[in-house]
Amino acid sequence: MKSAIITLQRDAPAKPRLAEPCNGCGVCCAARLCPAALLLLRPRHAPCPALEWQPEPQRRYVCGLLRQPRHYLGWLPRWLEQPLRHRLHRSIAAGQGCDCTIEVE
């Protein structure tokens, strides 16, 4: 199995087990790009450029495309923000539990 080093904030929560609620650890987005990021942002490799660290009091990572889509997609008309957020929420399974199979040491 291929291993890689990803860099995350020291205060980031530990990665939850598969299917446990997402806690904003950031491992998934730091290691791999989701289809939405590939399509909309066109980065060449991880980490996702829209992976945002939320400092105190949250101390967790969030999807910047979901949180503030116009920041990353300057061309996006304001009226499309909510429909895009809805689609992104579904496409990344936000709130559905951890689906990241990466093992963290």
N, C-alpha and C positions, 0 to 999 in steps of 0.2 A: 504494500500500500504506500502511496506517495505521501510524503510529509512536507509540511511547509511551515514557515514562521509567519504569524500574523501579529500585528502590534495593536494593542488596545489600551485604553485608559486603565491605570492601576485600580481605580475605584469601580470599574465595571463589574456587574454581578457575574457570578460563575454561570457557565452555560447550563441550562436546565436539561434534564433528561428528555428524550424523545417523547412527544405528546404532552409534556407538562406545559403549563402556561408560559408564554413568552415573558421574559423578564428584562429584555433590552440588553442582553449581553454583547451583542454585536458580532458574534462569531460568524454567523451565516453570511452577513453582508461584507465582512472583512475578508472572507475566504473565497466567496463565489459571487458572481453577478446574477441577479434574478433576470428573467426575461424582460420585465418592464424597464430595468436600467439599461439592458443591452439595446432595446428598441429605442428608448427615448433619449438616453444620454450617450450611447455609443462609446463607452470606455473600452479600452483594449484589454484590461485585466483588473482584477480585484486589488484593493478594496473598492467598494462602490463609492463614487464621488459624492453621492447623496447621503452617505452614512454620517449622521450628526450625533455628536456627544452632547448630552444635556447635563450640565453640572448641577450642583446643589440646588434644590433638595432632591431632584430626581435621580441623579447619578446613574444614567442609563443611556443607551443608544436608541435612536429613532430613525425612521425613514424620512429623509428630507423631502423626497418626492411626494410623500403622503402629507407631511406637515406643511410644507410651503412650496407647492409645485411651480409657482411663477418665478421663484428664486432660481430654480434650475432650468426652467423652460420659459425664457423671457418672451418667446413668441406666443405663449398660451393666452388666449383671451380670457378675461375674468369670468365670463359666463360658462367657460368650460372647466373651471377649477373643481367644482363640486362633482360633476360627472366623472372627471378623471380621478379624483380622490376615491370615489365609490368603486371604480374599476380597479384601482391600485389596491385598495383595501382587500378586495376579493382575490386579486391575482397573487398577492404575497401572503394570503391567508392570515392577515393581521387579526390577532385575538383568537386564533384557532388552536394555538398550541405549537410547541417547537417541532419543526419538521426537518431540522438540520441534523444530518447523520454524521457530521464531523466529530471525531473524538479529540478531546482536548487534554493535553498533559499538564 
